[in-house]
Amino acid sequence: MKVEQIFTCHQVSEERKVSLATLSFQGHAMYWWTSLVRDRRLHNDPPIQYWNELRSALRRRHIPSYYTRELINKLQRLHQKNMTVEEYRQTMELYLMRAGIREEENITIARFLSGLTFEIRDKVELLPYRDLNDLVQLCIKVEQQNLRKGFKTSSYSSSYSKVDYKREGKKNDFEKKNTFPSKNLDKGKEKEKDKKINTSQTSTKSSDIKCFKCLGRGHIASQCPNKKVMILRGQSQDEATTSSSSSEDEEEASEVESCEVTYPYNGELLMMRRVLNNQPSDTQSQRENIFHTRCNISNKACSLIVDSGSWCNCCSTRMVEKLGLTTTPHPKPYQLHWLNDDGDMVVNQQVEVEFSIGNYQDKVKCDVVPMEACHILLGRP
C-alpha cells in the first residue's frame, strides 16, 4: 500500500512501476528477483512488465494458499474480550481488508455487535443508530461510562477496605495492650457491656414510642395503663375509675390530663321541625333519562348531554367562539324561552360539529344557543 501511494503521488506510469519497485529490493528479495528473471528467460516466458504481475508473483512467493482461510476463520472467531472498542473495530476492518471481503453494511453491523462484550451490547441494542460509525461512537460512550462506574466502585471498595483495616488494626492493638491472665474476667466484662448496650438501645427505642390515648411515651395505645371505664347510673352521673397495674403507673396517670366522653341528651324536642313532604305525581318529566359524558372536539374536551326529551341538537355559543367554528344561517329560525329567564330568544344560526367519544366518531348539525348546562345537547343522536 505504501508503494502504491508513492506511485500515485509521483504519477508513475505502468511501464516504470516494476523497475522502480525492484530498486528497493535487498538481500534475499534481490536474490529472489534475479532468479525469477533468469528462470523466465530460460523458459522463454515474457518478462514481468506490469505492477499487477509483480504483485501476484510476490503473493505466490510469500503468502501461503491457506492464508485467506485463516483470515476468514479469525474473522469469524473475533470477539472484543480485553480490547477496547476502537481496537476491536480496527482489527475487524484489517481482517476484512486482507481477506478481500466486501459485504453489506448491515452484515458488518451484525458481525460487530455479535463480538462486543455483554455490558456494552445490552446497552447499545436499546439505542438508535444509523450506520456503523454511529454504532461505534455509541459503543465508545458506553465503554467510557462503564470505566467510570468501575473506577468509582473500585475506589469505594478500596477506601472501605482501608477503613476496615485501620479499625481492625486499632482493635488488635487495644486487645494486645489490655490482655489479662484470666479469661473469666474478660467474659464477665463483655457480658456487662452487652447488657448496657441492650438496655440503652431498648430505652432509646421505647422513648421514641408515643401513645395516642394519653399522649405519653414509652408504650403504645393497646398497652396504655390509663384505662378509663365510664359507668352510667339512673341519675345520669358519670364516674371514671382508673385501673393501673402498679404504683408507678398511677403516678403517671395523675400527671396526664383526664379525658371524658360525653353523649348527647336523649329526649323530645321543645319545638316541632318542619319536614318537606311532597306527594309524588304521576306525570313524568321530559328530563327523566339524561346521559352526561365528555367528548373530543378539535382536540378539546367538551361536555355532552344526551337528552331523549329534547327535540333538537344544540351547542353552546361559547364553544363556537372558543373553537372558531364556522356558522351558517338557520333555514327555519325559531324562538326559545326555557333556556333563560330573559324572555324569548331567536335561534337563527347553525354549525356542523365533528366529535368523538373513544373510538366512535360522528358529525352532527347543531343549533347555536347561549346555554351554560353543557357544550353540546343532543336530542336526536
C-alpha angles and dihedrals in degrees: 000000000000091000092050090052090053091050093051092044094053093034094234116188123237093252093057099042095081095048093047093047094050091052089073093055114115137174115346092005090058092049090049093051095049091048091049092052091047093049092050090052092050092050092044091241119154114260122254106264105158133064095235091056091052091049092052091049091051091049092051090050102043107021119068122226094248094054094099092049091052091050091050091049091049090049092052092049095043115128132165098238107148096352124104120245093257093049090048091052093048092050092051093048090048092053091047092049096046093046091048093234117159113185137161119276093244090058091048090050091051090048091049093049094048092057097049123102118263093246092059099034096053091055098040094051089064094054127080120245135169106205143354094282092055090048092052092049091051090049091051091052092049090048091053091049091051090050091051092048091048091050091051094049093045093049091047093049092046093049091046091051090048091053091048090048091052092048092049091048091052091048092050092049091049092049092048092052096045101046117142128198095233121067095197092067091052092050092049093051092048091052091050091050091050091050092050092049092048093048092048091049093048091047093051092046093048092047090058092056115094128196117227094206104052097013089233127139132238099047142052129243095261090054096042111139093205098084112166122198119198115212118194117206134185095267091052092249117154120210122185118209118190121204119199129185096222143002091264091056090052091054091050091047092054091055094052117080112252118242122207128195115223125194129207121263114264117215146087120309120245095228134036120253118222114235122195109238115181121181112231114245126217094228113098120219119240089231094062100110108046123161115198123192143134129259139188118250118173090340090306127117111239132178118245132193124194107202119180090197095061118090099202141040114248136182132192121261089221091059091049091052095045095048095038096233119176115242130206130204115270112249092216112026117203141178129252129196109166098068096070141005097240094091136257117345130194120237105207105148134076133189134191111230127194112204138167134203109194107307092344115099128181143160121224135176113231137185114244108239130165097240131150102194094084143333097252128024113193116195098165108031 
